[in-house]
Amino acid sequence: MRILHTADWHLGKIVNEYSMIEDQRYFLHELVDTIKTLEIDVIIIAGDLYDRSLPAKEAVALADEILTRMIRELSIPVLVIAGNHDSNERIEYGSRLFTENGLYMEGTIKPITRKVTIKNTNFYLAPFGDPLYVREIVKKPDIRTMEDVTRHQVEQIKKNLKLDEVNIFIGHGYVINGTEQSVEASDSERPLSIGTAEYVPVEMLDCFDYVALGHLHKPQKVKDKHVRYSGSILKYSKSECLHKKQVSLVEIGKNHLEVTPIYIQPLRDMRIIRGYFEDILKGQSEDYLFFELEDELLITDTMNRLRHKYPNAMGLEYIHQKESFHSNLRHNQNDLKTISFPDLFEDFYMEHTQVILNEKEKTLIQKAFHKAERSL
């Protein structure tokens, strides 16, 4: 069985006021063309097909465009579950009709988790569901967290699980190996719940031969290679600039598992450029860019000037600033009792001149204050 594991398409995503729909359309058509060469048996979309519960018409049209190509041109079954960004009910709309054509859309959690068998491989479709909603659906008042939701799903699946067959769990959530630090998140992921209530221990999913996850945007495994996030199809925040986006080709049998990353060149990359303003102006690019300027002085009309060379500039910061020059001093009345005079002067100087003291200047200021103190 050869499976293409994808997730977190986030169709209709807007990043820093830039619509990503053109980039998504380019990537997904390239993906369909690539799939033609891979002899895929099943395509998985593990949640967050859309970026919003009420997606823009352009996003819905793109989903229709791509899913139609996958079903009609490729004749490959597609399994889709709802993520936390999706509307559960809208994802499921028309699902019975779609199933007849090989498109399995599972939007809402059911009392019995949906099982789809394709070529002797069992797929269990577990869409994201708010614990309060799930509690009412399954009539279990003790369900309060995402861990409780997943535990209920897995326990219910285990009742009829045939361990001599290949079993694959498709889920959307925050699966960890002991601690939150065991996996890497990014800025563009919406929290599933408050505090630690969103985490699910990876051991809960040990009974499955492969776990296809969505939600975290960086491609990564959780503890073992059979529990994996494919990651988002594109970069959706500055924190993702160093990610190497991919979709996962999963070759699986009962005693065999091999995962191969498939890379597709995006229409535009998302990158960070660091340096001095005048040096940066010597280049140009259509990529989505976040600038980190090393200049100590603020530069007039910086972003507009950058956009003449970099039309898709998304963000700008002066990396040597300790804070915005237009904010108040960092020290409140309580801080004044303990903060040193040289540090206060440094803040005052930066606030009023927009220049950061270098180490030599800081040393001179400290000596001057010490000399003044001795003369008192």
N, C-alpha and C positions, 0 to 999 in steps of 0.2 A: 504493500500500500504506500502510495506516494501522495503526501498531503502538503498543500501550501498553507502555512499558518501566517495569517495577517491579523492586524488589530488596529484600533485607534486611527481610522481614516480621518475622522473629524471634518467631514465635508461641510463646507461653508465657514470654515475657521477664518477669523480675522485676527491678525497679529499686529499690534501697534498701528491700527487703523488701515492695514493693508490686507485686502482680501486674498486668500490663498487659493481661490477656486481655479484660476488658470493653471497654477502649479499642480494642483491636485488632478485636474483633467489630464495634463501632460503625463504625469507620473502613472496614472492608472491605465491609460491607453498603452503606455510603454510596458506596463506590467502584463496586460492581456497579451500583447505581442510576444513577451518573453515566455509566458505560460505555454504558448503553442509549441515551444521547443523542449518542454520539461516532462512531458508524459505524466501530467498530474491526474490523480483520481478524485480528489476532493479539495475544495477551497474553503478555508475557515476565515471568518471575520469575527474576532473575539471581542465584540463590543465597541461602542462609540463610532458607529457608522457615521453619525452626524455629530456636529459640535454643539448643537442646541436642541432642546426638546421640541421647539418650534422652528425647524430648519427653514432657511430661505428657499425660495422656489428654484434658484440656481443649484442649490445643493441637492434637492430632491430630483431635479432633472438629471444631474450628473450621476447620482446613484442609479437611476433607471437606465441611463445610457450604458454604464459599465456593467451592471448586473445582467442586462440584456445581452451584451456581448459575451459575457462569461457563459451564460446558459445556451444561447443560440449558436454562437460561433464555435465555442469550445466544447459544448455538450458535457460540461463538468458540473456535478452537484455543488451547490454553494450553501454552507451552513452559517447563519448569521444569528448572533444573540445581541440583546440590548445591553448597552453599557450605562454608566451613571450619567452621561451627557444626553443619552437618547430618551425619547418618550417611549416607555414600554408598550403602551397601547398602539401607538402609531407604527412602531416597528412590526408589530404583529398583524396590522391591518392587511387583509387579503391573503394571509399565510396559507389557508387551506387550498386556495386556488393556485398559489405559487408552488406549493409542494408537488402538484401534479407535473410541473415542469422542471423539478429538480432544485428549486430554491426554497430552502427551509429557514423561515424567519421565526425566531422564538423571542418574543418580547417580554412576556410576563412569567413569573414563577408559578408553577402549578403544584397541586398537592402531590402529583407524581411527575418527576422530572422526565422530560421528553427524551426518548431514545430513538436514534436513527441508525439503522444498520445498512452499511454500504460495503459490498464485497467482503462480507464476513467480519467487518470491523464495526464495533459499536461506538457510537458517538452520543455522549450525554450532554444535552444543551442546558446550561445553567445561567440564564441571564441575570444581570444585576437586579437586586430587589431590596428596597428599604425594609429594615427589620420590622417596623410597625405594620407595613403592608403585608409582609409575609406571615406575620403572627396571625393576622385575621384570616388569610387564605388557608393556612394549614391548621388553624384552630389550636395553636400551641402558645399559651400566654408567657412561657419562659423564654421565648425568642426575643432577645434584646439587642444583639450585636451582629456584625457580619460573620463573626465566628459561629454564632448560633445558627444563622441562616445556612452557612455552608455545612455545618455538622448535620443539620436536618436533611439537606439534600443528599449528602454522602451516605448517611445511615439508611435512607430510603432506597438509594441506588443499590447498596450492598445486599439488600434482601433478595435480589434476583440477579446479582452480578455473577457471571460465569468466568471464573478465573483462567480457564483454559482458552478463552478467546481474547482478542485484542480489544481493550477498552480505553476510550479516550474521553477525557473530561474537558469541556469547553466552558471557561468561566471568565468573569471580569471582576477584579478586586485586588486587594493588597495582601498578597501572600508573602510571608516572611519566614526566614530560618532563624527563629529564636528572638531576634531583635529587629527593630526598624532599620538599623544600619546594615543589615544583611543584603538589602537591595538598594538600588539607587533611583531616587525619584527626581522629578524636574518641576520647574515653576508652573508649567501649563496644565498640570494635572489637578483637577478639582477634588478636594477632600471628599471622601465617601461618608464620613460622619465626624463627630467631635471626639478629640482625644485618641485613645488607643482602641476605641470600639470598632475601628475599621479593619484591624489586622486579623489575618487568618494564618494559623501555623501550617507550615508545609507538610508536616507529618500527617495531617488529616487527609491528604490526597495520595498517600502511599499505595493505595490499592489499584491505582490506574497505571496503565502502561505509558501514557503520555498525557500531560496536562497543558492545554493550549490556553494561555492567559492573555488578557488585555487589561489595560489601565495604566501601567507604568510605560513611559515613552522610550526608555532606553532598552535595547535588546539585551536580554540577560537571562541566565538560568537562576533558579532558586534551589540551592543545595545540590541537587543532582540534575543531570542534563535532561531528564524526562519531565521536569517542571520548568516551563519556559515562557517568558514574555517575548513576543516578536518585536515589540516596540511600535511606535507610530510610523506611518509611512513617510512623513516629512518632519523637518525640524519646526517646532512651533513656539520656541522661546529662546532667549539668550542662553539659558542654562543648558540647552540642547545643542549648542553650536559645535561641540566637540564629539557629539554622537556620530557613529557611523551607521546610518539608517539602512535597514534591510528588511526583507521578508524571509521566512524560514521554510526551507524545503525539508520536510520530515519523511524519512523512509523508515517504515516500521513493520515489524513482524512480531510474533509472540516473544521471541528471544533475540530480537535485533532492533536497534534504534540508532539512526544516524541523522544528525541535523546539519544541514548545509546552508550557510547564509547566501541569499541572492541579492546582489546589489544592483540598483537601477539609478542611473545618473539623473538627478532632478533638473528641472528647467532652470532653476536658480538655487544656489546654495545659500545657507545662512551662516555668516561668519562674524568673527570679532577682528577688527583691525586696531592695532595699538601703535602709537607713535606720535610724532610732532605734527601739528596741523599743516605746516608748509610742505612737509615730506608727503603726507597723505594726499594733498591736492595734486601731486604729480601723477597719481594713478587714476584709474577709473574702472567701474565695474557695474554690472546689472544685478549682482547678488544682493540679498538682504543683509544689511551690515549694521553692526553695533560698533561705534567708535569709542576708543579709550584714549583720550588725549593726554600726553605727557607735559604739555605746556603748563607753566605756572600761572600765566596771566590769562584771564578770560578773553576770548576773542569775539569781536562783534559779529552778529548774524552768522554764527558758526554753522548751524544746521543747513540753512538755505545755501550757503556757499558750498558746503559739502555735496548737497543734492544736485548741483550743476554737474558734478563728476560722478556722483553715486546716487542716481534717482530713487533707489529703494533703501536709502538710509533709514534705519529704524530707531536708533537710539544713540545717545551721546553722553559721556561723562568725562570729567577731568579726574584722572586717577589719583592725583596727589591731594585732592581736596579731602579734608576730614569730614566735611559736611557741605551743604549748599551754602553759597556765599550770601544768600538772601534769607537764611534762617536766623533765628536768635542764637546767641552764644549758648554753647552746650551746657554751661554750668548754671544750675539754679542756686537759690540762696543756701541750701544745705551744702552744695559742693564748695561754695566760697570759703567755708570753714576749714577745708582740708586741701584745696588745690593750691599749688605753688604760684607765686607771682610771675615767674617766667612763663608758665603755661598760660596764665591769664593774659599776659602781654602778647603771647603768640596768637591766641585767638582774636584778641583786639586788633592786632596788626593785620591779620588775614581778613577780618571782617571789613576793615575800612580801606585797605589797599588792594585787596584781591591778589595778594602775593604771599606765597608760603615761604617761611624762613628756611634757609638751608642749615645744615649741621654746624657750619662755622659761625653763622649768625646767631644760632641758638646758644652756642657756647659763649659768645661775647655778651649776650643778654644775661645769661646766668652769672657771669663774672661781674657784670655791672650791678646786678641786684645784690649779690653777696657783698660787694664792696659798700654798697649803700647801707646794708643791714649792719655792717661792722661799724659804720660811722655814726649810727644812731645812739 
